[in-house]
Amino acid sequence: MCTLGERLKGERSRLAMSQTELAAIGGVGKTTQINYEKGTRSPDTNYLTAVAEAGVDVLYVITGERREALVAATGDKEIDVDFLVDIANQLDRIIRQAGKKSPAGPDYVRAVAEVYNFLVQEGSRDSETTARLLKLVVNR
């Protein structure tokens, strides 16, 4: 099974970028990029948002599934990537405010996906409702 770091390295290679180039786009140094690709550190949402704008398939990097597979799994309903990123950003902020450590890898992705699915199913996408739900998740 490919790790997040291996998938990130693969996306960098697919885009024909050096570690230095992708690191600069993501707002980090080359050493941090190397650590992301080795799996000794995990990228934050600011990095992921920046590299997504450069063409990195962030959903693939995080979940290991290409966007097309995720669209098929959701019944041809495309995932609202901006909303998903907003949830992840809010979750990061609430975790820091609570003085807790952010879960890594699959646990983090699962939490964001569960909140996303719940809010989409309920038809609620406002920031206040999202924040209240995330506070419940963080404090459980």
Contacts in CASP RR format, 6 or more apart in sequence:
PFRMAT RR
TARGET T0000
AUTHOR 0000-0000-0000
METHOD contacts of the structure
MODEL  1
MCTLGERLKGERSRLAMSQTELAAIGGVGKTTQINYEKGTRSPDTNYLTA
VAEAGVDVLYVITGERREALVAATGDKEIDVDFLVDIANQLDRIIRQAGK
KSPAGPDYVRAVAEVYNFLVQEGSRDSETTARLLKLVVNR
2 64 0 8 1.000
3 39 0 8 1.000
4 36 0 8 1.000
4 39 0 8 1.000
4 42 0 8 1.000
4 61 0 8 1.000
4 62 0 8 1.000
4 105 0 8 1.000
5 36 0 8 1.000
5 37 0 8 1.000
5 38 0 8 1.000
5 39 0 8 1.000
5 61 0 8 1.000
6 37 0 8 1.000
7 60 0 8 1.000
7 61 0 8 1.000
7 64 0 8 1.000
8 36 0 8 1.000
8 37 0 8 1.000
8 43 0 8 1.000
8 56 0 8 1.000
8 61 0 8 1.000
9 37 0 8 1.000
11 51 0 8 1.000
11 55 0 8 1.000
11 56 0 8 1.000
11 57 0 8 1.000
11 60 0 8 1.000
11 61 0 8 1.000
12 18 0 8 1.000
12 19 0 8 1.000
12 22 0 8 1.000
12 37 0 8 1.000
12 56 0 8 1.000
15 22 0 8 1.000
15 54 0 8 1.000
15 55 0 8 1.000
15 56 0 8 1.000
17 25 0 8 1.000
17 54 0 8 1.000
19 30 0 8 1.000
19 33 0 8 1.000
19 34 0 8 1.000
19 37 0 8 1.000
20 29 0 8 1.000
20 30 0 8 1.000
20 33 0 8 1.000
22 33 0 8 1.000
22 51 0 8 1.000
22 54 0 8 1.000
22 56 0 8 1.000
23 29 0 8 1.000
23 30 0 8 1.000
23 32 0 8 1.000
23 33 0 8 1.000
25 50 0 8 1.000
25 51 0 8 1.000
25 53 0 8 1.000
25 54 0 8 1.000
26 46 0 8 1.000
26 47 0 8 1.000
26 50 0 8 1.000
26 51 0 8 1.000
26 54 0 8 1.000
27 46 0 8 1.000
27 47 0 8 1.000
27 50 0 8 1.000
28 36 0 8 1.000
28 43 0 8 1.000
28 47 0 8 1.000
32 41 0 8 1.000
35 41 0 8 1.000
36 42 0 8 1.000
36 43 0 8 1.000
36 47 0 8 1.000
42 104 0 8 1.000
42 105 0 8 1.000
42 108 0 8 1.000
43 51 0 8 1.000
44 92 0 8 1.000
45 85 0 8 1.000
45 88 0 8 1.000
45 89 0 8 1.000
45 92 0 8 1.000
46 89 0 8 1.000
48 56 0 8 1.000
48 58 0 8 1.000
48 61 0 8 1.000
48 62 0 8 1.000
48 85 0 8 1.000
48 88 0 8 1.000
49 58 0 8 1.000
49 85 0 8 1.000
49 89 0 8 1.000
51 58 0 8 1.000
52 58 0 8 1.000
52 81 0 8 1.000
52 85 0 8 1.000
57 66 0 8 1.000
57 67 0 8 1.000
58 81 0 8 1.000
58 85 0 8 1.000
59 65 0 8 1.000
59 66 0 8 1.000
59 67 0 8 1.000
59 70 0 8 1.000
59 79 0 8 1.000
59 81 0 8 1.000
59 84 0 8 1.000
60 66 0 8 1.000
60 67 0 8 1.000
62 105 0 8 1.000
62 109 0 8 1.000
63 70 0 8 1.000
63 109 0 8 1.000
65 73 0 8 1.000
67 79 0 8 1.000
70 79 0 8 1.000
71 77 0 8 1.000
71 78 0 8 1.000
71 79 0 8 1.000
79 116 0 8 1.000
80 120 0 8 1.000
80 125 0 8 1.000
83 116 0 8 1.000
83 119 0 8 1.000
83 120 0 8 1.000
83 125 0 8 1.000
84 112 0 8 1.000
84 116 0 8 1.000
86 127 0 8 1.000
86 130 0 8 1.000
87 112 0 8 1.000
87 115 0 8 1.000
87 116 0 8 1.000
87 119 0 8 1.000
87 130 0 8 1.000
87 134 0 8 1.000
88 112 0 8 1.000
90 127 0 8 1.000
90 130 0 8 1.000
90 131 0 8 1.000
90 134 0 8 1.000
91 102 0 8 1.000
91 108 0 8 1.000
91 111 0 8 1.000
91 112 0 8 1.000
91 115 0 8 1.000
91 134 0 8 1.000
91 137 0 8 1.000
91 138 0 8 1.000
92 102 0 8 1.000
94 131 0 8 1.000
94 134 0 8 1.000
94 135 0 8 1.000
94 138 0 8 1.000
95 101 0 8 1.000
95 102 0 8 1.000
95 138 0 8 1.000
96 102 0 8 1.000
98 138 0 8 1.000
98 139 0 8 1.000
100 138 0 8 1.000
102 108 0 8 1.000
103 111 0 8 1.000
111 137 0 8 1.000
114 137 0 8 1.000
115 130 0 8 1.000
115 133 0 8 1.000
115 134 0 8 1.000
115 137 0 8 1.000
118 133 0 8 1.000
119 125 0 8 1.000
119 129 0 8 1.000
119 130 0 8 1.000
119 133 0 8 1.000
124 130 0 8 1.000
END
